[in-house]
Amino acid sequence: MTLAMGTQAMPSTGNQTHGQMELSNSNVSPFSVVNVGGGTWDYGTGASGSQKHCWSHYNHPDNYHSSTAKVGTSIDKKYANAGSYSLADVYGPQGQTGYAYWDNEAVPPSGS
């Protein structure tokens, strides 16, 4: 699922396993909480001092899952067990596009 800013994310039909949102307008602070992939996704972007803050927080009640936030070359990816939020937050240049991702079938990173 790829969505452009200004398009609302649609609730999951039950078969989605991952998705993303492009947060490209640095003049506004979009945020949303939606039900996707059987879980709850809180994502958005906003100013934090002279930087852009982008976040992706995802909670799935049954699956190990992840969320990722990206601004420019800065990336934060977090994992969580079922029933807990994966909390990805990243900061980067104001002029860069932010991206938020979720995945309800995440595979634990090596060494976890």
C-alpha positions in Angstrom: 0.0 0.0 0.0 1.6 3.3 -1.1 -0.2 6.5 -0.3 0.5 10.1 -1.1 0.0 12.8 1.6 -3.6 14.0 1.5 -4.9 10.5 0.7 -6.4 8.8 3.7 -5.2 5.3 4.5 -8.0 2.8 4.2 -8.7 0.3 6.9 -7.3 -3.1 6.4 -9.2 -5.8 4.5 -7.3 -8.4 6.5 -4.8 -9.3 3.8 -2.4 -6.4 4.0 1.0 -7.2 5.5 2.8 -3.9 5.1 2.4 -0.3 4.0 3.9 3.1 3.8 3.0 6.8 3.8 5.0 9.6 2.0 5.0 12.8 4.1 6.2 15.3 1.6 4.9 18.7 2.5 7.3 20.3 5.0 4.9 23.2 5.6 2.3 21.1 7.4 2.3 18.6 10.2 0.2 15.7 9.1 -0.5 12.9 11.4 -3.0 10.1 11.5 -4.0 7.0 13.5 -5.5 4.3 11.3 -6.3 0.6 11.5 -4.3 -1.3 8.9 -3.1 -4.8 8.6 -5.0 -5.9 11.7 -3.3 -3.4 13.9 -3.1 0.3 14.8 -0.7 2.7 13.0 0.1 6.2 14.3 2.3 8.1 11.9 3.2 11.7 11.0 5.7 14.4 10.7 6.3 17.8 12.3 8.9 20.4 13.1 11.3 19.9 16.0 13.4 23.0 16.3 15.3 23.3 13.0 14.7 19.6 12.1 11.8 17.5 10.7 10.6 14.8 13.1 9.0 11.8 11.4 7.4 8.9 13.3 5.8 5.5 12.7 4.3 3.7 15.7 2.6 0.4 15.0 0.8 -2.1 17.3 -0.5 -5.5 16.2 -2.4 -7.6 18.7 -1.3 -11.0 17.4 1.9 -10.7 15.3 5.5 -9.7 15.9 5.7 -6.5 13.9 7.8 -3.5 13.0 7.7 0.2 12.0 10.1 2.4 10.2 10.5 6.2 10.0 12.8 7.9 7.4 13.8 11.5 6.7 16.5 12.0 4.1 19.3 9.5 4.9 18.2 9.0 8.5 16.3 5.8 9.2 14.9 4.3 12.4 13.4 0.8 12.5 11.9 -0.7 15.6 10.4 -4.2 16.3 7.8 -5.2 18.9 6.0 -8.3 20.2 2.3 -8.8 19.7 0.3 -6.3 21.8 3.1 -3.7 22.1 4.0 -0.7 19.9 7.0 -0.6 17.7 8.1 3.1 18.1 10.2 4.4 15.2 11.2 8.1 15.4 13.7 9.9 13.3 14.9 13.5 12.8 16.4 15.1 9.6 16.5 18.2 7.5 13.2 20.2 7.2 13.4 20.2 3.4 13.5 16.4 3.1 10.6 14.1 2.5 9.5 11.9 5.4 8.3 8.3 5.1 6.5 6.1 7.5 6.2 2.3 7.1 4.6 -0.6 9.0 4.9 -4.4 8.7 2.8 -7.0 10.5 4.9 -9.9 9.4 8.3 -8.6 10.5 11.3 -11.0 10.9 13.5 -10.4 14.0 16.9 -8.9 13.1 19.8 -11.2 13.3 21.2 -11.6 16.9 17.8 -10.8 18.5 
